[in-house]
């Protein structure tokens, strides 16, 4: 089992760290690139839309949704 990879971000003027599996970071980085955003601004966007869910959980769900959409469209 691969260890979690921790990333630090500044969101709404506060520093925060998120630890996710490397595979999730890979999907999130790809989605941020496709959206023409930095990973930091992409994470901030997910943060604002997450309600009371922990940020790490919201990011995992976003990555899962992205990977599911890619699978549904044949990776295109």
C-alpha positions as CSV (number, residue, x, y, z in Angstrom):
1,X,0.0,0.0,0.0
2,X,1.4,3.4,-1.0
3,X,1.5,6.1,1.7
4,X,-0.6,9.2,1.5
5,X,0.9,12.3,-0.2
6,X,0.4,15.5,1.7
7,X,0.0,18.8,-0.1
8,X,-0.4,22.2,1.5
9,X,-2.5,25.1,0.2
10,X,-3.6,28.5,1.1
11,X,-7.4,28.7,1.0
12,X,-9.3,31.9,1.9
13,X,-6.1,33.2,3.6
14,X,-5.5,30.2,5.7
15,X,-2.9,27.4,5.2
16,X,-4.3,23.9,5.2
17,X,-2.8,20.5,4.4
18,X,-4.6,17.6,2.7
19,X,-3.3,14.0,2.6
20,X,-4.6,11.8,-0.3
21,X,-3.4,8.8,-2.1
22,X,-1.1,9.7,-5.1
23,X,-3.7,8.3,-7.5
24,X,-6.2,10.9,-6.4
25,X,-3.7,13.7,-6.8
26,X,-3.0,12.5,-10.3
27,X,-6.6,12.7,-11.3
28,X,-7.1,16.1,-9.6
29,X,-4.0,17.5,-11.3
30,X,-5.3,16.4,-14.7
31,X,-8.7,17.9,-14.0
32,X,-7.2,21.2,-12.9
33,X,-5.1,21.3,-16.1
34,X,-8.1,20.6,-18.3
35,X,-9.9,23.5,-16.6
36,X,-6.9,25.8,-17.1
37,X,-6.4,26.2,-13.4
38,X,-3.6,25.7,-10.9
39,X,-4.1,22.8,-8.5
40,X,-4.3,25.3,-5.7
41,X,-7.2,27.3,-7.3
42,X,-8.9,24.0,-8.2
43,X,-8.7,22.8,-4.6
44,X,-10.1,26.2,-3.4
45,X,-13.0,25.8,-5.8
46,X,-13.8,22.3,-4.4
47,X,-13.4,23.8,-0.9
48,X,-16.1,26.4,-1.5
49,X,-18.6,23.8,-2.8
50,X,-18.0,21.1,-0.2
51,X,-20.6,22.1,2.5
52,X,-19.7,20.4,5.8
53,X,-17.8,17.4,4.2
54,X,-14.1,17.3,5.0
55,X,-11.9,18.7,2.3
56,X,-10.1,15.4,1.7
57,X,-13.4,13.6,1.2
58,X,-14.7,16.3,-1.1
59,X,-11.5,16.0,-3.2
60,X,-11.7,12.2,-3.4
61,X,-15.3,12.4,-4.5
62,X,-14.4,15.0,-7.2
63,X,-11.6,12.8,-8.4
64,X,-14.0,9.8,-8.5
65,X,-16.6,11.8,-10.5
66,X,-13.9,12.9,-12.9
67,X,-12.6,9.4,-13.4
68,X,-16.1,8.1,-13.8
69,X,-16.9,10.7,-16.5
70,X,-13.7,9.8,-18.3
71,X,-14.7,6.1,-18.2
72,X,-18.2,6.9,-19.5
73,X,-16.9,8.9,-22.4
74,X,-14.3,6.3,-23.4
75,X,-11.5,8.4,-22.0
76,X,-12.2,11.3,-24.4
